[in-house]
Amino acid sequence: MQRENPGVNLPALRGHNAALVLDLLRAAGETGISRLELAERTGLTPQAVSKITARLRAEGLAAEAGRRASTGGKPRT
């Protein structure tokens, strides 16, 4: 059986994902959290997290803190 309104829950899903990211940002506090860490903890793709954080910054709910110091480890691939 085919759904009459495919994608009707997309706005709800976007809101849920944004809430997940925002909760982690709040929990991280002043120390912050990287977009990559957000992706790993939420199970979202890095691209999705980047879009969500851009939207949160545009709405004034999040701010970019800059880069963290390198730990000298092997770069991610």
C-alpha positions as CSV (number, residue, x, y, z in Angstrom):
1,M,0.0,0.0,0.0
2,Q,1.4,3.4,-1.0
3,R,1.2,6.4,1.3
4,E,-1.0,9.3,0.2
5,N,1.3,12.0,1.6
6,P,4.9,10.7,1.4
7,G,7.3,12.9,3.4
8,V,4.6,14.4,5.6
9,N,6.6,13.7,8.7
10,L,9.8,15.4,7.3
11,P,9.3,18.7,9.3
12,A,8.8,16.6,12.5
13,L,11.9,14.7,11.8
14,R,13.9,17.9,11.2
15,G,12.6,19.3,14.4
16,H,13.6,16.1,16.3
17,N,17.1,16.1,14.8
18,A,17.6,19.7,15.6
19,A,16.5,19.1,19.2
20,L,19.0,16.2,19.5
21,V,21.8,18.5,18.4
22,L,20.7,21.4,20.5
23,D,20.5,19.2,23.6
24,L,24.1,18.0,23.0
25,L,25.3,21.5,22.5
26,R,23.7,22.6,25.8
27,A,25.2,19.6,27.6
28,A,28.7,20.4,26.3
29,G,28.4,23.9,27.7
30,E,31.4,26.2,27.5
31,T,33.8,23.4,26.4
32,G,31.8,22.9,23.2
33,I,31.5,20.0,20.9
34,S,32.6,19.5,17.3
35,R,30.2,18.8,14.5
36,L,32.0,15.5,14.0
37,E,31.3,14.5,17.6
38,L,27.7,15.6,17.2
39,A,27.4,13.4,14.2
40,E,28.9,10.4,16.0
41,R,26.7,10.9,19.1
42,T,23.4,11.4,17.2
43,G,24.0,8.9,14.4
44,L,23.3,11.7,11.8
45,T,25.6,12.3,8.9
46,P,28.2,15.1,9.2
47,Q,26.4,16.9,6.3
48,A,23.1,16.8,8.2
49,V,24.8,18.1,11.4
50,S,26.4,20.9,9.4
51,K,23.0,21.9,8.0
52,I,21.4,21.7,11.4
53,T,24.1,23.8,13.2
54,A,24.0,26.4,10.4
55,R,20.2,26.7,10.9
56,L,20.7,27.0,14.7
57,R,23.4,29.7,14.2
58,A,21.1,31.6,11.9
59,E,18.3,31.5,14.5
60,G,20.7,32.7,17.2
61,L,20.6,29.4,19.2
62,A,24.2,28.3,18.6
63,A,27.5,30.0,17.9
64,E,30.7,28.8,16.2
65,A,33.5,28.7,18.7
66,G,36.4,28.1,16.3
67,R,38.9,25.3,16.0
68,R,40.2,23.2,18.8
69,A,43.9,22.6,19.2
70,S,45.2,19.5,17.3
71,T,46.0,16.5,19.5
72,G,48.6,15.3,17.0
73,G,46.7,12.2,16.1
74,K,46.2,10.7,12.7
75,P,43.7,12.8,10.6
76,R,40.3,11.2,10.0
77,T,39.8,9.7,6.5
